[in-house]
Amino acid sequence: MERLLQEDAIIIGRLNCDEFGMGSSNENSVHGKVLNAADESRVPGGSSGGSAVAVQANLCTVSLGTDTGGSVRQPAAFTGIVGIKPTYSRVSRWGLIAYASSFDTIGIFSREVSDNALVMEIIAGHDKQDSTASRKMVPAYSTLLHFEKRARVAYLKESIDSPALQPEIKENTLQVLEKLKAEGHTVEEVQFPLLKYVLPTYYILTTAEASSNLSRFDGVKYGYRSPHAHNLESMYKLTRSEGFGEEVKRRIMLGTFVLSASYYDAYFTKAQKVRKLIRDFTEDLLNKYDYIVLPTTPSTAFKFGEHSGDPVAMYLEDLFTVPASVSGVPAISIPNGKDAQGLPIGLQIMANAFKEAELYAFAAYVLKLNP
């Protein structure tokens, strides 16, 4: 925000999101739900649903959001706009309330790739307030959007063949791949056998980190304190039970469980090992190919309340966005047509770490190829 203000950006407001960034629908906010401007009976996606709809509804040109496992890319897909999750550490996390510190990134929503690239150019880079922020030079992304080369593109067989994938999303994704082939690019199907392990790995690790990060909100150090407490123990219990919503409590409890002495090695340690396997496999793929293309979401925007009683169904909405998050590589969601009900479809493109310039250029090229 400080860097944008230094460049004379005009900040017009704050936007709603799922509590602590935990949610895929923007239904978990104390401020109420955000409505999808394409159909107000449907979710805008989460967690950064307010940021997505503000751009979708032309309330602003650009907005910021956070992406831990898809919280920028999924709402971008549901609202038919552009949303990027940069490489982990590309943008400082200073000022962000932590959910899962080894996954959290600041992402950008926009209608145009060029606007998105310009904002990234300003906000990315080293920050002395965040020791994890990368010191790598920040390219002038907005001047590097010209794309002429022949690209090597992979698409994940498991994502296209997934039984959870809505047929119209599959059809639109395959159409883009055919257009890329027709333009002379190398487009090849690849197998990602670890894909089925990505979601459980993500939820074990992020809930563990959430349990640790959110322990500070105890009525003593940060945030809300229950006015009904009568001693120290009741202050802790009442503060945390009154101050957190149901989804946040669910994730704290799950994270506390996987970090407990009896289960630490069985869950947390094993998930860390699997994360490394996923990251190594992804990096190997991205050394062979310039880009990985897959749908952003398995379905278009669902109706409010549709998954509220089934947390697993809600978590499955992140199926295609978590691979980039677990691997720490950049990924962008761009509009890819609409389904029979007029609801936006998103196409996701992944690139290797710190290849945002190439990712922006290719995304802009694909949008022109597939208006």
C-alpha positions in Angstrom: 0.0 0.0 0.0 2.8 2.4 0.9 4.6 1.8 -2.4 1.3 2.3 -4.4 0.7 5.6 -2.5 4.2 6.8 -3.3 3.3 6.3 -7.0 0.1 8.5 -6.5 -2.3 5.6 -6.6 -5.8 6.6 -5.4 -7.0 4.2 -2.6 -10.8 4.2 -2.4 -11.6 1.6 0.3 -11.2 -1.7 2.1 -12.9 -4.8 0.9 -14.5 -7.9 2.4 -12.9 -11.3 2.6 -13.3 -14.6 4.4 -12.2 -14.4 8.1 -8.4 -14.7 8.2 -8.5 -15.7 4.5 -10.1 -19.1 5.4 -12.7 -19.9 2.8 -13.5 -20.5 -0.9 -16.8 -18.7 -1.1 -16.7 -15.4 0.9 -19.4 -16.8 3.2 -17.1 -16.8 6.3 -17.0 -13.1 7.0 -18.3 -11.3 10.0 -19.3 -8.5 7.6 -21.7 -10.7 5.6 -21.3 -12.3 2.2 -20.2 -10.6 -1.0 -22.5 -11.1 -4.0 -21.2 -12.1 -7.4 -22.1 -9.4 -9.9 -22.7 -12.0 -12.7 -25.4 -13.6 -10.6 -26.2 -12.4 -7.1 -27.4 -15.8 -5.9 -23.9 -17.1 -6.4 -20.6 -16.8 -4.5 -17.8 -14.6 -5.8 -15.2 -17.1 -4.6 -12.9 -16.7 -1.7 -11.2 -15.7 0.3 -10.7 -12.4 -1.5 -14.2 -12.2 -2.9 -14.7 -8.5 -2.1 -11.5 -7.6 -4.0 -12.6 -9.6 -7.0 -16.2 -8.2 -7.2 -14.9 -4.6 -6.8 -13.0 -5.0 -10.1 -15.7 -7.1 -11.7 -18.4 -4.5 -10.9 -16.2 -1.6 -12.1 -15.9 -0.1 -8.6 -12.1 0.2 -9.1 -9.5 -0.5 -11.7 -7.3 -2.8 -9.6 -7.5 -4.4 -6.2 -5.2 -6.3 -3.9 -6.0 -9.7 -2.3 -4.2 -12.5 -0.5 -3.6 -15.9 -2.0 -2.7 -18.8 0.3 -4.2 -21.7 -1.7 -6.1 -19.9 -4.5 -7.8 -17.0 -2.8 -7.0 -14.6 -5.6 -7.1 -17.0 -8.6 -10.4 -18.7 -7.7 -12.4 -15.5 -7.2 -10.8 -14.1 -10.4 -12.2 -17.2 -12.2 -15.7 -16.9 -10.6 -15.9 -13.2 -11.6 -14.3 -13.3 -15.0 -11.3 -11.1 -14.4 -7.5 -11.4 -14.1 -5.9 -12.5 -10.8 -2.3 -13.4 -10.1 -0.5 -15.2 -7.3 3.2 -14.3 -7.6 6.1 -16.4 -6.6 6.3 -16.8 -2.8 8.5 -14.0 -1.5 8.2 -11.8 -4.6 6.0 -9.4 -2.7 6.5 -8.4 1.0 4.1 -9.8 3.5 4.7 -6.9 5.9 1.3 -5.8 7.3 -0.5 -9.0 6.3 -2.2 -10.8 9.2 -0.7 -14.3 8.9 -2.8 -17.4 8.1 -0.1 -19.8 6.8 3.2 -18.1 6.7 5.0 -20.4 4.2 2.1 -20.1 1.7 0.7 -16.5 2.1 1.2 -14.2 -0.9 -0.2 -10.8 -1.9 -2.0 -11.0 -5.2 -3.6 -8.6 -7.7 -7.0 -8.4 -9.4 -7.6 -6.4 -12.6 -9.5 -6.4 -15.8 -6.4 -5.9 -18.0 -3.1 -7.9 -17.8 -1.2 -4.6 -18.4 -2.7 -3.0 -15.2 -1.9 -6.0 -13.2 1.7 -6.0 -14.4 2.1 -2.3 -13.6 0.9 -2.8 -10.0 3.2 -5.9 -9.5 6.1 -3.8 -10.8 5.4 -1.3 -8.0 4.7 -3.6 -5.0 7.2 -6.4 -5.6 10.8 -6.4 -4.3 12.8 -6.5 -1.2 11.5 -5.1 2.0 13.6 -4.6 5.2 10.4 -5.3 7.2 10.1 -8.8 5.9 13.1 -11.0 6.0 11.5 -13.6 3.7 11.0 -11.1 0.8 13.2 -11.8 -2.1 16.1 -9.5 -3.0 15.9 -10.4 -6.7 15.6 -7.5 -9.1 12.0 -6.6 -10.1 11.7 -6.3 -13.9 9.5 -3.6 -15.5 6.7 -6.1 -16.1 4.4 -3.6 -17.8 7.0 -3.0 -20.6 7.6 -6.7 -21.2 4.2 -7.8 -22.4 5.1 -8.5 -26.0 5.1 -12.2 -26.8 6.5 -13.7 -30.0 8.4 -16.9 -29.2 7.2 -20.5 -29.7 6.3 -21.8 -26.2 6.4 -25.3 -24.8 3.1 -25.8 -22.9 2.1 -28.7 -20.7 -1.4 -29.5 -19.5 -2.1 -31.9 -16.7 -4.0 -35.0 -17.7 -5.4 -35.5 -14.2 -6.9 -32.0 -14.2 -8.6 -32.5 -17.6 -9.8 -36.0 -16.8 -11.0 -35.1 -13.2 -14.5 -36.3 -12.6 -15.1 -33.1 -10.6 -14.5 -30.9 -13.7 -17.5 -29.2 -15.2 -17.8 -30.3 -18.9 -18.0 -26.7 -20.2 -14.7 -25.8 -18.3 -13.1 -28.9 -19.8 -14.3 -27.9 -23.3 -13.1 -24.3 -23.1 -9.7 -25.4 -21.7 -9.2 -27.8 -24.6 -10.2 -25.2 -27.1 -7.4 -22.9 -25.8 -4.9 -25.7 -26.1 -6.0 -26.4 -29.7 -5.6 -22.7 -30.6 -2.1 -22.7 -29.1 -1.3 -25.8 -31.2 -2.6 -24.2 -34.3 -0.3 -21.2 -33.7 2.7 -23.5 -33.7 3.3 -23.9 -30.0 4.3 -27.3 -28.5 1.4 -28.5 -26.4 1.8 -31.8 -24.6 -0.2 -33.8 -22.1 1.7 -34.6 -19.0 0.9 -36.7 -16.0 1.0 -35.3 -12.4 0.6 -38.5 -10.3 1.1 -36.4 -7.1 -2.0 -34.2 -7.8 -4.2 -36.3 -5.5 -1.9 -35.7 -2.6 -1.6 -31.9 -3.1 -4.9 -30.9 -1.4 -4.4 -33.0 1.8 -0.8 -31.8 2.0 -1.9 -28.2 1.7 -4.6 -28.5 4.4 -2.4 -30.3 6.8 0.4 -27.7 6.5 -1.8 -24.6 6.4 -4.0 -25.6 9.3 -0.9 -26.4 11.3 0.6 -23.0 10.6 -2.8 -21.3 11.3 -3.0 -23.0 14.7 0.4 -21.5 15.5 -0.1 -18.1 14.0 -3.6 -17.6 15.5 -2.5 -18.6 19.0 -1.6 -15.0 19.6 -5.3 -14.0 19.5 -5.9 -15.0 23.1 -7.4 -12.0 24.7 -4.0 -10.9 26.2 -1.7 -10.0 23.3 -3.9 -9.2 20.2 -7.4 -8.5 19.1 -10.7 -9.2 20.8 -11.1 -9.9 24.6 -14.3 -11.4 25.9 -16.1 -9.1 28.4 -17.6 -12.2 30.1 -14.4 -13.7 31.5 -14.0 -14.1 35.3 -10.5 -15.6 35.4 -7.5 -16.3 33.2 -8.7 -19.7 31.9 -12.2 -18.4 31.1 -10.7 -15.4 29.3 -8.7 -17.6 27.0 -11.6 -20.0 26.3 -14.3 -17.3 25.9 -12.1 -15.0 23.8 -11.2 -17.7 21.3 -14.7 -19.3 21.1 -16.5 -15.9 20.8 -13.8 -14.2 18.6 -13.3 -16.8 15.9 -15.9 -18.0 13.3 -16.7 -21.6 12.8 -14.4 -22.2 9.8 -11.4 -20.6 11.6 -12.1 -22.7 14.7 -12.3 -25.8 12.5 -8.9 -25.1 11.0 -7.3 -24.2 14.3 -8.5 -27.5 15.8 -7.3 -29.5 12.8 -4.0 -27.8 12.9 -3.6 -28.3 16.6 -4.3 -32.0 16.1 -1.7 -32.6 13.4 0.9 -30.7 15.5 0.1 -32.8 18.6 2.9 -35.0 20.0 1.2 -38.2 19.1 0.5 -37.3 15.4 3.2 -34.8 14.5 5.4 -37.2 12.5 2.4 -39.1 11.0 0.9 -35.9 9.6 2.9 -32.7 9.7 6.4 -34.2 9.1 5.0 -36.5 6.3 3.2 -33.6 4.7 6.4 -31.6 4.6 8.2 -34.4 2.8 5.3 -34.7 0.3 5.4 -31.0 -0.2 9.1 -31.2 -1.3 8.2 -34.1 -3.7 5.4 -31.9 -5.2 7.7 -28.9 -5.5 10.5 -30.9 -7.1 8.1 -32.5 -9.6 6.6 -29.1 -10.5 10.1 -27.5 -10.9 11.2 -30.4 -13.2 8.1 -29.9 -15.3 8.7 -26.2 -15.6 12.3 -26.8 -16.6 11.0 -28.9 -19.5 8.1 -26.7 -20.4 7.6 -22.9 -20.3 4.1 -23.0 -18.9 1.6 -25.4 -17.3 -2.0 -24.8 -18.3 -5.0 -26.1 -16.3 -8.5 -25.0 -15.3 -8.5 -22.5 -12.4 -11.5 -24.2 -10.8 -13.4 -27.5 -11.2 -16.8 -25.6 -11.5 -18.1 -22.1 -12.1 -19.5 -20.1 -9.2 -21.8 -22.2 -7.0 -24.9 -21.0 -5.1 -24.7 -19.6 -1.6 -25.1 -22.3 0.9 -24.4 -25.1 -1.6 -21.3 -26.4 0.2 -21.8 -24.8 3.6 -22.7 -28.1 5.3 -19.8 -30.0 3.6 -16.3 -28.7 4.4 -14.7 -31.3 2.2 -16.8 -30.2 -0.9 -15.7 -26.6 -0.2 -12.1 -27.6 0.1 -12.3 -29.4 -3.2 -12.9 -26.1 -4.9 -9.2 -25.4 -4.4 -8.2 -28.6 -6.2 -6.5 -26.9 -9.2 -5.1 -23.8 -7.4 -3.2 -25.4 -4.6 -0.4 -27.0 -6.7 1.1 -23.6 -7.4 0.8 -22.6 -3.7 2.4 -25.8 -2.4 5.2 -25.3 -5.0 5.6 -21.6 -4.4 5.6 -20.8 -8.1 3.6 -18.0 -9.8 0.2 -18.6 -11.4 -2.4 -16.4 -13.1 -6.1 -16.9 -13.8 -7.5 -15.3 -16.9 -11.1 -15.2 -18.3 -11.9 -18.2 -20.6 -15.5 -17.7 -21.7 -18.7 -18.5 -19.9 -20.8 -21.6 -19.2 -24.4 -22.1 -20.4 -25.7 -20.1 -17.5 -23.5 -17.1 -18.4 -21.1 -17.7 -15.5 -17.4 -16.9 -16.0 -14.8 -19.6 -16.5 -11.2 -19.2 -15.6 -8.0 -20.6 -17.2 -4.9 -20.9 -15.0 -1.3 -20.6 -16.3 1.7 -21.6 -14.1 5.3 -20.6 -14.7 8.6 -21.2 -12.9 9.7 -19.2 -9.9 10.3 -15.5 -10.5 9.1 -15.8 -14.2 6.2 -13.3 -13.7 7.4 -11.3 -16.7 7.0 -14.3 -19.0 3.8 -15.3 -17.3 2.2 -11.9 -17.9 3.3 -11.8 -21.5 1.9 -15.3 -22.2 -1.3 -14.5 -20.4 -1.8 -11.4 -22.5 -1.0 -13.4 -25.7 -3.6 -16.1 -24.8 -6.3 -13.5 -24.1 -5.7 -11.9 -27.5 -5.8 -15.4 -29.1 -8.9 -16.3 -27.2 -10.9 -13.1 -26.7 
